Structures are given as C-alpha cells and as structure tokens.
Amino acid sequence: MLLAGADLESLLLESKTTAPIFNPAFVRRPELVEALRTDGSRLVTVTAPAGYGKSSLLAEWEQVEDRATGWLTLRVEDDDPAAVLRLLAYACERFASAASSVFTVIATSRDDVLGRMAPAVALVLSQCERPFVLFVDDLHVLQNPECLDVLEVVLGGVPAGSQVVLASRHHPTRLARGRVANSSAHIGAADLRIDPAGAARIAEEAGALVDADMLQDWVERCDGWAAGLHMCALLSKRRPFESFSDDAVLADYLYQECVRDLPEDTRQFLLQSSILGAHIPDLCDAVLQRSDSARILRDLETRQLFVTADRAHRAYRLHPLFREYLTGALEIEAASSIPALHQRASSWFAERGQLPAAIDHAISAGAFELATSLVTVAALPAYEAGQSATLGRWLREIGDANLLLNPSAVVVITWFAVLAGTDDDARKWSTLLRRVPDDAEAPGVTVPTAKAMIRAIMLEEGIESALADAEFAAELEPLDSPWRDPAVQILGSTLLHAGHTERATTVLSEAIHMADAHGNPATVVICESEFALLAIERGDWEAADEHAERAMQAIRAGGIDGYVMAAYPHAAAACIALNAGRRTAGLNYLASAMSERHRCGKAVPLLAIPTRLLLIRAQLRAGDAEAAELLLEEIQEILPPRRVLGSLGHRVSDAHSLVRTHALSADRGSPSVSLTAAEQRLLPLLQTHLTRAEIAQRLYVSTNTISTQMGSIFRKLGASTRSQAVERAYELDLLGTPSGVAESAD
C-alpha cells in the first residue's frame, strides 16, 4: 500500500481521532462504565500508571455509548496549544460540524490561540444540540502548560448532558474549575485494579490454563496491574510459568520474558520500529529496509503482544509502555543504529510532504542540516497554524549554531520573527541575519536584499536610511522572485513616510499589481491601507472607503486575518464608518483593530506607527481620549530612539496636536475600555484557573504587576471578578470567536 501525501496525512489524523477496537483480552467493566455514563458529570478523569487499562476503559465505553462520540489520542508531537485545538476540533466534527471553521483560523500568537481559537471551540461545543461524549487519551504527553490552558477554556463549553473523558498517567487537577469542577468524576488506579475473577478472564482470553491459586498469586504480585496480568497469561500459555524473579523490576522482567521467545527477526523488528509513533507497514518497510512489515504486524496483533490495529488494518500502534521498554532496549543493544533509522523515517515523511514528522525524525537523527532545510519550508505553515510552540521547539533543538549554517533558514526565520511581532525574537534574528555574509549561498533568497528589507521595516537607522535600503532591495531583487512585491511595497511605504507622496503612490500601485500576479494578499493589504491613510488625511472619504474595503477583501480571500497587518485596514475602516455616522459598525471595526494591534509592535515600526495613527483618529471620533493617549504612549515606545523620521515624524506630531485639542474641548465622560498591550496579553489568561502568581510566571512579570494590570482591566470593563471581566470582554469582542465561527455554529 503506497501512500501519497494527502492519504498519509489523513491516515495519521485518523489514527489519532479514531477509537481503538475494544480488546476482549482485557477485562470488561460494564458497571463502572454505566456508572460514569449516567452520573451527570461533564468531566471524567481516569488517572493511573501505564498498563492499568485506561485506554481499554475508554474504548469499552466508546463501544457501548449511544450518544455521539469523538476520540482523540494525543502524541508527543501534539504538545502545542494550537495543534491540540485543531485536533480537538477535528475530533468534534462528528457531532459539531461548525468545528471545522477553526481549521481556517490563522492565529500567529499565543494570545490568538487562547483568546480566539479556544473560545471558538468552546462556543461550538456549547451550541451543539446533540449530547456527546469526547474521549481524550494520553493527556500526560502534554508538557506545555499552555496546552492545558486552552483545554480548560474548551471544557467550559461542555453543555449539560454531554461529557469529556480524559485519560492520563497524572491527575490533571488544573482542568477542574468553575461549573466543570462542580460536575466532575475521577477514577484512579484503585478503581482499575484487576481482581482474581478479572485475572481469570484475562487468562481465558489469552488461552492460558491457570489454577485459582496461581491467579491469586499473579494478582497479588502485580497488584492488580492489567498489563502485568496480561503478560503473565501470555507467558503461561507459551511455557510453564509460575513465579517472578525476585531481583527484577516487575515490568522489565515481564517484558523481557514476553520478547525472549520471539523469533530474533521479529524481536529486531520491534526494537528498531520502536522509534516510530505510528506503525504504518510502508513506513516500517522503508525504515527497516524490508518488505514484510505488514505480515509481522498482523502476526504480532494476533499474538496479542501489545500491538493494536485500526479498523482497516492500515496503521498499528504499540502499547505505550511496551514501546518505552523497546526504545530503552534499543538504546542498550544498538544505539549506533538509531540515527540511521530516524534519518530514513525523516526521508519517508519528507517525500510525502509530512514536514513536521520529517523534522522531528531529522532532529532525533542529529541531521541538523536536513532539519534546518525542512524547517525553512515548514515555517510558514507552522506560523499560519498558530503552532509557534512547535516552531520554537524545532529552533531550540536544532540550535542557533546549526541554523546559522543555512543562510536561507536565517532569512526565513528572521522574517517570521519580525512578522509575528515578537520584539525579542525579531531583534535576535535580525542581529543573527547581519552575521550572514552577503555572498552566502542561499537558495530561494537574496541575502543582501533580505537584510535591507528587514532594516527598512524596522527603521533601525531612521527613515532616510530605510529609504536607501528599500531602494537597494527593490532594485536588486529579481523580477521573478516571490520576495519582489514585498520589496516594492516596502519601498512604497518608506517613500510615503519619508514625504515622497507622488512617487510612493506610483510604487505602491506597482506593488499591488505584482502581488496580484504572485498571489500575495499581504502586500495588497498593506498597500491599500497606505492609500486609505492618505485618503483619510486629505478628507477623501469615498476613496478611503474603497481602499479599506479592497484591503479587507484581500484579508478575507487570503485567509490572513491573523497576520501582522490585519489591524491597519480595520483601523481605517473604523475611521471611515465613524466619520459617516455608522457608529455601531465603526466601534466594531475599532474593537477588532485594537485587539489585533498587539501583533504589530516594535518589530515593525514602519507598519505599527501608521496603524496607531489611524487608531488615534478613530478613538477621538469615538470620544475615547484616554484610549488615544494610550496609543500615543505606545507610539513613543515604538519610535526608534534619536532617529529622523521625516513625514512619519510629522504625522506623529500631528497626532499629538489632535489629542491635545480634543482634551481641551471634550468631556472625558465614561472611562475608556481600551486595554494596553500588556493588559491585552493578560486578558485571555483570566479565562483559566491560574492564580496571579501562575499568570505572572506565564508572562514573565511580577505578581504585583499582574495585580495592577488586573485591577486596571476590572476598572475599564466595569467588573469586580474575573468571570465578570471575561463576560464583558466577550461582549466587547476583546475575546471571542474568529470570523465566521459564531455564524455557522450548530
């Protein structure tokens, strides 16, 4: 069975979101299942060490459940909040079709994932008319605390009559909060221990004849451990087996005994294939350089040796504890073979377009040159999917020294650091980019122009220096390069803000035509927003409306509402609507732009400052002078120190005058609801159970700072509790669903 890229992606997704067939070799627990189904708990946690039958309990429950069901088995590579949310949405599609709308959301920051995507999934679940049960297995693989943050928000949407069942090796106490905490049930290892009657059932299913005394001994020695009893039965069936070694650790001893009598070829198959998360016959053949993997996997499943298959027998899975033993044994017996195994796995996945898996295997192989090349291609999809945690993990594991050996990678990563609005990362990578020689071989990019464009949008040496860099990049970037229209757009923007308006208009128009030809909506958005700014400044509101609408059409068509430039056209649209007396529409656009502006900060002053200049105009028209003053303060923080800014500097001075004039003539009225960037980062975390000290750790600030910011949020939103603040934030669209989710919810 040869798998193409799309087929493989579908198979891997199905392997995580399809419930396993209940294995009759394990004890049935119908009374326990029925008690959990009918006690009304929205959240059920099943916690026990490996091998106690957690997955078996969930599979048995899923098999007898008459409500709609969804299933998710998490794996190590899913330890990313955006990845968890997308998998949850996919698992929920069976009973909540609107969950699919989350797949199109671009969430380029942690705030977007927790503040937009997680509430979107929660909303879909809360509006689901059919009762459902969602099973989530192997929750313990999630080590990133932000994964539990988003899962907690999602759990808040589970309606009465529906349940979420979580299985983990560790008790996820953090997830029990609010109304979910008041409707939860917990099953532990003691509830899953097998008694002698259950042990007899296991022995019978395995075909082992064992007397009652021996069964009692097994139960006592294994302390009711289901996996241990199953291994005892398998061993007893194959040869006389009476007692355990007193000197051995129980699990290791039993696994060694189970594997010892296998044919050496089969044992080696298990050892070498243990590096894989999913056992697909084609993949195993490629990695182990053989052609009979399908036969061996079928045989192992028949032997009940901790190998299970999906319903179509296209993919197999080793029991996690069995796989842990095998990988440990492989490290001892043949550590030198492991890099080659991972490298072959990486090649197999890369050939089929599954870059995340290919990157993980390349890193495990120590093939950092290959991993770097793959990351260069995979960075944009990871960025657009909101999987910044995964992208960050790849970069850490590859290491700066290895990344610097690939100039193309440095250019791409620098662009994403800048466009994600991550100021520290942008500074770091723009500094590292400077170290790359101009004549370095970098397929797909031109190093000197990349450096020049980055310097220009960061205004590192002032507007005139930025203009010189932009002129250089636009002149040197090849006509057929995908970086050509961004280079021309940057030139147009620097011309505009350096005071060369007439030429800027010509160049920005040229950039739009190029972007249309290249299919680059981001360039169109920025250029049309710049035109809207000019039209607003000269009072041509009709032209401004046309340009702003074209920019927003480009955002919708390109699906880039999570990009760094999204706030710019929304700020223009807010000004236009408020000027026309369409206050409700204007305030909606303004709320969107204000919540989006945090993506557009110090890393991109050439974009961040004009965006805030339009926001100041909109806030003054809305009558919120305090918000306008806040935006002025942000501009001062973004402005490069001691740099000449030309017309951009004049625009900032004009904004100061507008705010002063408004302050003299206007009544302050009610307090502003506009949040600072720091308060906007804090707001999504108010949805969680986290204490102030824990939030402070998340945001790398002091507890006192969090207390001050929380008090300010409460004051601005007219709230006295966190729950009230969150409710008010939803009303104001400061938190909430991405575009299209609410309208299509079940």
C-alpha positions, 0 to 999 in steps of 0.5 A: 500500500503506497501512500501519497501525501494527502492519504498519509496525512489523513491516515495519521489524523485518523489514527489519532481521532479514531477509537481503538477496537475494544480488546476482549483480552482485557477485562470488561467493566460494564458497571463502572462504565454505566456508572460514569455514563449516567452520573451527570458529570461533564468531566471524567478523569481516569488517572493511573500508571501505564498498563492499568487499562485506561485506554481499554476503559475508554474504548469499552465505553466508546463501544457501548455509548449511544450518544455521539462520540469523538476520540482523540489520542494525543502524541508527543508531537501534539504538545502545542496549544494550537495543534491540540485545538485543531485536533480537538476540533477535528475530533468534534466534527462528528457531532459539531460540524461548525468545528471545522471553521477553526481549521481556517483560523490563522492565529500567529500568537499565543494570545490568538490561540487562547483568546480566539481559537479556544473560545471558538471551540468552546462556543461550538461545543456549547451550541451543539444540540446533540449530547456527546461524549469526547474521549481524550487519551494520553493527556500526560504527553502534554508538557506545555502548560499552555496546552492545558490552558486552552483545554480548560477554556474548551471544557467550559463549553461542555453543555449539560448532558454531554461529557469529556473523558480524559485519560492520563498517567497524572491527575490533571487537577488544573482542568477542574474549575468553575461549573466543570469542577462542580460536575466532575468524576475521577477514577484512579488506579484503585478503581482499575485494579484487576481482581482474581475473577478479572485475572481469570478472564484475562487468562481465558482470553489469552488461552492460558490454563491457570489454577485459582491459586496461581491467579491469586498469586499473579494478582497479588504480585502485580497488584492488580496491574492489567498489563502485568496480568496480561503478560503473565497469561501470555507467558503461561500459555507459551511455557510453564510459568509460575513465579517472578524473579525476585531481583527484577523490576516487575515490568522489565522482567515481564517484558523481557520474558514476553520478547525472549521467545520471539523469533530474533527477526521479529524481536529486531523488528520491534526494537528498531520500529520502536522509534516510530509513533505510528506503525504504518507497514510502508513506513516500517518497510522503508525504515527497516529496509524490508518488505514484510512489515505488514505480515509481522504486524498482523502476526504480532496483533494476533499474538496479542503482544501489545500491538493494536490495529485500526479498523482497516488494518492500515496503521498499528500502534504499540502499547505505550509502555511496551514501546518505552521498554523497546526504545530503552532496549534499543538504546542498550543493544544498538544505539549506533543504529538509531540515527540511521533509522530516524534519518530514513523515517525523516526521508519517508515523511519528507517525500510525502510532504509530512514536514513536521514528522520529517523534522522531528525524525531529522532532529532525533537523527542529529541531521541538523542540516536536513532539519534546518532545510525542512524547517525553512519550508515548514515555517510558514505553515507552522506560523499560519497554524498558530503552532509557534510552540512547535516552531520554537521547539524545532529552533531550540533543538536544532540550535542557533549554531546549526541554523546559522549554517543555512543562510536561507533558514536565517532569512526565513526565520528572521522574517517570521520573527519580525512578522509575528511581532515578537520584539525579542525574537525579531531583534535576535534574528535580525542581529543573527541575519547581519552575521550572514555574509552577503555572498552566502549561498542561499537558495530561494533568497537574496541575502543582501536584499533580505537584510535591507528589507528587514532594516527598512521595516524596522527603521533601525537607522531612521527613515532616510536610511530605510529609504536607501535600503528599500531602494537597494532591495527593490532594485536588486531583487529579481523580477521573478522572485516571490520576495519582489512585491514585498520589496516594492511595497516596502519601498512604497511605504518608506517613500510615503513616510519619508514625504515622497507622496507622488512617487510612493503612490506610483510604487505602491500601485506597482506593488499591488499589481505584482502581488496580484500576479504572485498571489500575495494578499499581504502586500495588497493589504498593506498597500491599500491601507497606505492609500486609505491613510492618505485618503483619510488625511486629505478628507477623501472619504469615498476613496478611503472607503474603497481602499479599506474595503479592497484591503479587507477583501484581500484579508478575507480571500487570503485567509490572513486575518491573523497576520501582522497587518490585519489591524491597519485596514480595520483601523481605517475602516473604523475611521471611515464608518465613524466619520459617516455616522455608522457608529455601531459598525465603526466601534466594531471595526475599532474593537477588532483593530485594537485587539489585533494591534498587539501583533504589530509592535516594535518589530515593525515600526514602519507598519505599527506607527501608521496603524496607531495613527489611524487608531488615534483618529478613530478613538477621538471620533469615538470620544475615547481620549484616554484610549488615544493617549494610550496609543500615543504612549505606545507610539513613543515606545515604538519610535526608534530612539534619536532617529529622523523620521521625516513625514512619519515624524510629522504625522506623529506630531500631528497626532499629538496636536489632535489629542491635545485639542480634543482634551481641551474641548471634550468631556472625558465622560465614561472611562475608556475600555481600551486595554494596553498591550500588556493588559491585552496579553493578560486578558485571555489568561483570566479565562483559566484557573491560574492564580496571579502568581501562575499568570505572572510566571506565564508572562514573565512579570511580577505578581504585583504587576499582574495585580495592577494590570488586573485591577486596571482591566476590572476598572475599564470593563466595569467588573469586580471578578474575573468571570465578570471581566471575561463576560464583558470582554466577550461582549466587547469582542476583546475575546471571542470567536474568529470570523465566521465561527459564531455564524455557522455554529450548530 
